[in-house]
Amino acid sequence: MKEAKEIAERIRRAVAESEFEVSTSSEPIRATLSVGVAGYPRDGHDANELVHKADLAVYRAKVQV
């Protein structure tokens, strides 16, 4: 789980530090993202439970910003 969180943080940071060219904008834009991580078996024993827990983790990540 720790490794997954570290990877998610590296991805989040890379996206936040990037600029994106968009045809509808005269200047590059920046983007942010929120990632939720859930691990088996701690957070659930089937796909539905894991997706639900990851969804809750995304929600928590969004409100922490």
MOPAC internal coordinates of N, CA, C and O (Angstrom, degrees):
PM7 1SCF
backbone

  N    0.0000 0     0.00 0     0.00 0    0    0    0
  C    1.4483 1     0.00 0     0.00 0    1    0    0
  C    1.5284 1   110.47 1     0.00 0    2    1    0
  O    1.2310 1   120.58 1   139.82 1    3    2    1
  N    1.3264 1   116.50 1   -40.18 1    3    2    1
  C    1.4609 1   120.21 1   179.84 1    5    3    2
  C    1.5273 1   110.67 1   -60.03 1    6    5    3
  O    1.2310 1   120.53 1   136.34 1    7    6    5
  N    1.3386 1   116.59 1   -43.66 1    7    6    5
  C    1.4665 1   120.00 1   179.49 1    9    7    6
  C    1.5243 1   111.48 1   -62.47 1   10    9    7
  O    1.2310 1   120.43 1   139.10 1   11   10    9
  N    1.3288 1   116.78 1   -40.90 1   11   10    9
  C    1.4674 1   120.46 1   179.48 1   13   11   10
  C    1.5221 1   110.31 1   -62.81 1   14   13   11
  O    1.2310 1   119.87 1   138.68 1   15   14   13
  N    1.3137 1   117.85 1   -41.32 1   15   14   13
  C    1.4619 1   121.16 1   178.63 1   17   15   14
  C    1.5262 1   111.04 1   -65.96 1   18   17   15
  O    1.2310 1   120.35 1   141.78 1   19   18   17
  N    1.3340 1   116.94 1   -38.22 1   19   18   17
  C    1.4595 1   120.39 1   178.41 1   21   19   18
  C    1.5305 1   110.95 1   -65.78 1   22   21   19
  O    1.2310 1   120.52 1   138.04 1   23   22   21
  N    1.3245 1   116.61 1   -41.96 1   23   22   21
  C    1.4647 1   120.79 1   177.71 1   25   23   22
  C    1.5212 1   110.44 1   -63.62 1   26   25   23
  O    1.2310 1   120.84 1   134.64 1   27   26   25
  N    1.3327 1   116.00 1   -45.36 1   27   26   25
  C    1.4663 1   120.22 1   179.01 1   29   27   26
  C    1.5281 1   110.43 1   -59.83 1   30   29   27
  O    1.2310 1   120.08 1   139.75 1   31   30   29
  N    1.3113 1   117.46 1   -40.25 1   31   30   29
  C    1.4727 1   120.72 1   179.36 1   33   31   30
  C    1.5246 1   110.96 1   -66.77 1   34   33   31
  O    1.2310 1   119.68 1   140.29 1   35   34   33
  N    1.3289 1   118.21 1   -39.71 1   35   34   33
  C    1.4671 1   120.62 1   177.74 1   37   35   34
  C    1.5284 1   110.48 1   -63.11 1   38   37   35
  O    1.2310 1   120.44 1   138.53 1   39   38   37
  N    1.3270 1   116.77 1   -41.47 1   39   38   37
  C    1.4672 1   120.70 1   178.29 1   41   39   38
  C    1.5262 1   109.71 1   -64.80 1   42   41   39
  O    1.2310 1   120.43 1   133.79 1   43   42   41
  N    1.3305 1   116.79 1   -46.21 1   43   42   41
  C    1.4644 1   121.18 1  -179.80 1   45   43   42
  C    1.5224 1   110.72 1   -58.15 1   46   45   43
  O    1.2310 1   120.75 1   134.52 1   47   46   45
  N    1.3247 1   116.17 1   -45.48 1   47   46   45
  C    1.4627 1   121.09 1  -178.90 1   49   47   46
  C    1.5272 1   110.88 1   -65.72 1   50   49   47
  O    1.2310 1   120.00 1   137.63 1   51   50   49
  N    1.3285 1   117.60 1   -42.37 1   51   50   49
  C    1.4730 1   120.94 1  -179.87 1   53   51   50
  C    1.5212 1   111.29 1   -61.90 1   54   53   51
  O    1.2310 1   120.33 1   138.80 1   55   54   53
  N    1.3193 1   116.97 1   -41.20 1   55   54   53
  C    1.4678 1   120.27 1   178.62 1   57   55   54
  C    1.5235 1   109.91 1   -66.66 1   58   57   55
  O    1.2310 1   120.14 1   136.04 1   59   58   57
  N    1.3194 1   117.34 1   -43.96 1   59   58   57
  C    1.4699 1   121.15 1  -178.50 1   61   59   58
  C    1.5258 1   112.08 1   -63.39 1   62   61   59
  O    1.2310 1   120.28 1   149.58 1   63   62   61
  N    1.3310 1   117.06 1   -30.42 1   63   62   61
  C    1.4632 1   120.81 1  -178.45 1   65   63   62
  C    1.5294 1   112.76 1   -86.93 1   66   65   63
  O    1.2310 1   119.80 1   173.92 1   67   66   65
  N    1.3139 1   117.98 1    -6.08 1   67   66   65
  C    1.4610 1   122.23 1  -176.52 1   69   67   66
  C    1.5242 1   111.40 1   -93.44 1   70   69   67
  O    1.2310 1   121.54 1   -25.78 1   71   70   69
  N    1.3233 1   114.66 1   154.22 1   71   70   69
  C    1.4601 1   121.31 1   171.31 1   73   71   70
  C    1.5147 1   107.63 1  -114.75 1   74   73   71
  O    1.2310 1   120.50 1   -36.56 1   75   74   73
  N    1.3320 1   116.65 1   143.44 1   75   74   73
  C    1.4509 1   122.28 1  -176.24 1   77   75   74
  C    1.5235 1   110.08 1  -122.51 1   78   77   75
  O    1.2310 1   121.34 1   -49.85 1   79   78   77
  N    1.3175 1   115.05 1   130.15 1   79   78   77
  C    1.4568 1   120.86 1   175.61 1   81   79   78
  C    1.5308 1   108.46 1   -79.77 1   82   81   79
  O    1.2310 1   120.92 1   -50.95 1   83   82   81
  N    1.3161 1   115.84 1   129.05 1   83   82   81
  C    1.4570 1   122.02 1  -179.89 1   85   83   82
  C    1.5185 1   107.90 1  -128.64 1   86   85   83
  O    1.2310 1   120.72 1   -47.79 1   87   86   85
  N    1.3057 1   116.23 1   132.21 1   87   86   85
  C    1.4673 1   119.78 1  -174.78 1   89   87   86
  C    1.5303 1   113.01 1   -62.74 1   90   89   87
  O    1.2310 1   119.61 1   155.85 1   91   90   89
  N    1.3137 1   118.36 1   -24.15 1   91   90   89
  C    1.4629 1   121.02 1  -178.00 1   93   91   90
  C    1.5314 1   113.24 1   -91.77 1   94   93   91
  O    1.2310 1   120.49 1  -176.46 1   95   94   93
  N    1.3310 1   116.67 1     3.54 1   95   94   93
  C    1.4617 1   120.28 1  -179.48 1   97   95   94
  C    1.5198 1   109.56 1  -124.99 1   98   97   95
  O    1.2310 1   120.92 1   -40.76 1   99   98   97
  N    1.3128 1   115.85 1   139.24 1   99   98   97
  C    1.4612 1   119.80 1   179.63 1  101   99   98
  C    1.5333 1   111.87 1   -77.24 1  102  101   99
  O    1.2310 1   120.74 1   164.00 1  103  102  101
  N    1.3060 1   116.18 1   -16.00 1  103  102  101
  C    1.4620 1   121.30 1   179.18 1  105  103  102
  C    1.5218 1   109.44 1  -126.74 1  106  105  103
  O    1.2310 1   120.37 1   -25.16 1  107  106  105
  N    1.3276 1   116.89 1   154.84 1  107  106  105
  C    1.4719 1   119.29 1   176.84 1  109  107  106
  C    1.5311 1   110.23 1   -61.33 1  110  109  107
  O    1.2310 1   121.07 1   -29.08 1  111  110  109
  N    1.3119 1   115.56 1   150.92 1  111  110  109
  C    1.4634 1   119.73 1   177.65 1  113  111  110
  C    1.5220 1   109.54 1  -110.75 1  114  113  111
  O    1.2310 1   121.36 1   -18.65 1  115  114  113
  N    1.3024 1   115.00 1   161.35 1  115  114  113
  C    1.4630 1   122.05 1   174.69 1  117  115  114
  C    1.5215 1   107.30 1  -112.85 1  118  117  115
  O    1.2310 1   121.16 1   -26.09 1  119  118  117
  N    1.3102 1   115.39 1   153.91 1  119  118  117
  C    1.4651 1   120.58 1   179.79 1  121  119  118
  C    1.5201 1   109.04 1  -132.68 1  122  121  119
  O    1.2310 1   121.14 1   -24.65 1  123  122  121
  N    1.2967 1   115.43 1   155.35 1  123  122  121
  C    1.4597 1   121.26 1   172.27 1  125  123  122
  C    1.5169 1   107.52 1  -125.86 1  126  125  123
  O    1.2310 1   120.86 1   -17.94 1  127  126  125
  N    1.3065 1   115.96 1   162.06 1  127  126  125
  C    1.4510 1   119.51 1   174.90 1  129  127  126
  C    1.5087 1   109.80 1  -145.65 1  130  129  127
  O    1.2310 1   121.55 1   -22.69 1  131  130  129
  N    1.2976 1   114.64 1   157.31 1  131  130  129
  C    1.4585 1   122.54 1   176.71 1  133  131  130
  C    1.5167 1   107.19 1  -119.62 1  134  133  131
  O    1.2310 1   121.05 1   -41.51 1  135  134  133
  N    1.3246 1   115.60 1   138.49 1  135  134  133
  C    1.4547 1   121.15 1  -176.74 1  137  135  134
  C    1.5223 1   109.10 1  -124.98 1  138  137  135
  O    1.2310 1   120.83 1   -42.47 1  139  138  137
  N    1.3162 1   116.01 1   137.53 1  139  138  137
  C    1.4607 1   121.57 1   174.75 1  141  139  138
  C    1.5106 1   109.20 1  -114.16 1  142  141  139
  O    1.2310 1   120.80 1   -45.31 1  143  142  141
  N    1.3232 1   116.08 1   134.69 1  143  142  141
  C    1.4559 1   121.36 1  -179.18 1  145  143  142
  C    1.5239 1   108.67 1  -119.38 1  146  145  143
  O    1.2310 1   120.90 1   -45.68 1  147  146  145
  N    1.3207 1   115.89 1   134.32 1  147  146  145
  C    1.4609 1   122.16 1   174.10 1  149  147  146
  C    1.5213 1   107.55 1  -134.60 1  150  149  147
  O    1.2310 1   120.67 1   -36.77 1  151  150  149
  N    1.3140 1   116.33 1   143.23 1  151  150  149
  C    1.4565 1   120.12 1  -177.24 1  153  151  150
  C    1.5119 1   113.14 1  -126.54 1  154  153  151
  O    1.2310 1   121.93 1   -34.51 1  155  154  153
  N    1.2976 1   113.92 1   145.49 1  155  154  153
  C    1.4695 1   122.27 1   176.88 1  157  155  154
  C    1.5149 1   108.21 1   -88.38 1  158  157  155
  O    1.2310 1   118.13 1   -42.43 1  159  158  157
  N    1.2876 1   121.17 1   137.57 1  159  158  157
  C    1.4625 1   129.93 1    -0.69 1  161  159  158
  C    1.5201 1   113.09 1   -96.29 1  162  161  159
  O    1.2310 1   120.37 1   179.25 1  163  162  161
  N    1.3432 1   116.90 1    -0.75 1  163  162  161
  C    1.4730 1   119.42 1  -174.96 1  165  163  162
  C    1.5171 1   112.89 1   -56.88 1  166  165  163
  O    1.2310 1   120.27 1   137.32 1  167  166  165
  N    1.3368 1   117.09 1   -42.68 1  167  166  165
  C    1.4617 1   120.57 1  -173.97 1  169  167  166
  C    1.5186 1   114.36 1   -98.15 1  170  169  167
  O    1.2310 1   119.98 1   172.13 1  171  170  169
  N    1.3088 1   117.64 1    -7.87 1  171  170  169
  C    1.4609 1   119.65 1   179.73 1  173  171  170
  C    1.5072 1   111.29 1   169.19 1  174  173  171
  O    1.2310 1   121.82 1   -20.66 1  175  174  173
  N    1.3181 1   114.11 1   159.34 1  175  174  173
  C    1.4635 1   119.83 1  -177.68 1  177  175  174
  C    1.5144 1   113.14 1  -110.99 1  178  177  175
  O    1.2310 1   120.15 1  -178.47 1  179  178  177
  N    1.3250 1   117.31 1     1.53 1  179  178  177
  C    1.4632 1   119.32 1   174.54 1  181  179  178
  C    1.5286 1   108.53 1  -147.07 1  182  181  179
  O    1.2310 1   121.29 1   -10.40 1  183  182  181
  N    1.3187 1   115.14 1   169.60 1  183  182  181
  C    1.4659 1   120.40 1  -174.70 1  185  183  182
  C    1.5221 1   112.44 1   -58.10 1  186  185  183
  O    1.2310 1   120.11 1   138.84 1  187  186  185
  N    1.3269 1   117.39 1   -41.16 1  187  186  185
  C    1.4705 1   119.92 1  -179.02 1  189  187  186
  C    1.5179 1   111.95 1   -62.06 1  190  189  187
  O    1.2310 1   120.28 1   135.97 1  191  190  189
  N    1.3224 1   117.08 1   -44.03 1  191  190  189
  C    1.4665 1   120.62 1   178.57 1  193  191  190
  C    1.5291 1   110.92 1   -63.52 1  194  193  191
  O    1.2310 1   120.76 1   137.35 1  195  194  193
  N    1.3360 1   116.16 1   -42.65 1  195  194  193
  C    1.4564 1   119.86 1  -178.34 1  197  195  194
  C    1.5255 1   111.58 1   -66.60 1  198  197  195
  O    1.2310 1   120.35 1   138.43 1  199  198  197
  N    1.3132 1   116.94 1   -41.57 1  199  198  197
  C    1.4686 1   120.01 1   177.96 1  201  199  198
  C    1.5296 1   109.90 1   -64.26 1  202  201  199
  O    1.2310 1   120.33 1   138.52 1  203  202  201
  N    1.3140 1   116.98 1   -41.48 1  203  202  201
  C    1.4656 1   121.21 1   178.83 1  205  203  202
  C    1.5329 1   110.42 1   -61.11 1  206  205  203
  O    1.2310 1   120.32 1   133.77 1  207  206  205
  N    1.3263 1   117.00 1   -46.23 1  207  206  205
  C    1.4652 1   120.25 1  -179.50 1  209  207  206
  C    1.5350 1   111.13 1   -66.83 1  210  209  207
  O    1.2310 1   120.05 1   142.14 1  211  210  209
  N    1.3248 1   117.51 1   -37.86 1  211  210  209
  C    1.4668 1   120.13 1   176.62 1  213  211  210
  C    1.5226 1   110.18 1   -65.02 1  214  213  211
  O    1.2310 1   120.40 1   141.02 1  215  214  213
  N    1.3205 1   116.85 1   -38.98 1  215  214  213
  C    1.4672 1   121.25 1   177.83 1  217  215  214
  C    1.5278 1   110.40 1   -62.41 1  218  217  215
  O    1.2310 1   120.29 1   136.71 1  219  218  217
  N    1.3213 1   117.04 1   -43.29 1  219  218  217
  C    1.4704 1   120.34 1   176.81 1  221  219  218
  C    1.5259 1   110.78 1   -62.59 1  222  221  219
  O    1.2310 1   120.49 1   141.46 1  223  222  221
  N    1.3252 1   116.66 1   -38.54 1  223  222  221
  C    1.4647 1   120.46 1   178.83 1  225  223  222
  C    1.5268 1   110.99 1   -65.32 1  226  225  223
  O    1.2310 1   119.96 1   142.57 1  227  226  225
  N    1.3290 1   117.69 1   -37.43 1  227  226  225
  C    1.4688 1   121.04 1   176.33 1  229  227  226
  C    1.5256 1   109.50 1   -63.38 1  230  229  227
  O    1.2310 1   120.53 1   135.46 1  231  230  229
  N    1.3139 1   116.60 1   -44.54 1  231  230  229
  C    1.4632 1   120.14 1   179.19 1  233  231  230
  C    1.5319 1   110.41 1   -59.17 1  234  233  231
  O    1.2310 1   120.40 1   134.58 1  235  234  233
  N    1.3471 1   116.84 1   -45.42 1  235  234  233
  C    1.4695 1   120.28 1   178.65 1  237  235  234
  C    1.5321 1   110.64 1   -61.15 1  238  237  235
  O    1.2310 1   120.53 1   139.34 1  239  238  237
  N    1.3284 1   116.59 1   -40.66 1  239  238  237
  C    1.4639 1   120.43 1   179.26 1  241  239  238
  C    1.5221 1   110.98 1   -62.49 1  242  241  239
  O    1.2310 1   120.33 1   139.90 1  243  242  241
  N    1.3227 1   116.97 1   -40.10 1  243  242  241
  C    1.4625 1   120.60 1  -178.36 1  245  243  242
  C    1.5310 1   111.45 1   -66.64 1  246  245  243
  O    1.2310 1   119.70 1   141.32 1  247  246  245
  N    1.3159 1   118.18 1   -38.68 1  247  246  245
  C    1.4627 1   119.39 1  -177.33 1  249  247  246
  C    1.5218 1   112.36 1   -80.13 1  250  249  247
  O    1.2310 1   119.89 1   166.26 1  251  250  249
  N    1.3258 1   117.82 1   -13.74 1  251  250  249
  C    1.4742 1   120.62 1   177.86 1  253  251  250
  C    1.5139 1   112.35 1   -79.63 1  254  253  251
  O    1.2310 1   120.06 1   162.49 1  255  254  253
  N    1.3187 1   117.49 1   -17.51 1  255  254  253
  C    1.4767 1   120.46 1  -175.68 1  257  255  254
  C    1.4826 1   111.69 1   -74.53 1  258  257  255
  O    1.2310 1   120.10 1   180.00 1  259  258  257

